[in-house]
């Protein structure tokens, strides 16, 4: 799990500042990890395991793109 402190706005839905960025492989809780390739795509997610709501950006090709997608929204 990658935490990008200071670069991410608070969640527009719940206000949490506990936003993490990680790959599809590490975020998805699926039964078929052995068949799940680590594609290198990233998503910014409001950490639902630590008081957040689970809102996310969808998958982006770079960490920078995930940060930009998270920060680009109307409040």
Secondary structure, 3 states (H helix, E strand, C coil): CEECCCCCCCCCCCCCCCEEEEEHHHHCCCCCHHHCCCCCCEEEEECHHHCCCCCECCCECCHHHHHHHHHCCCC
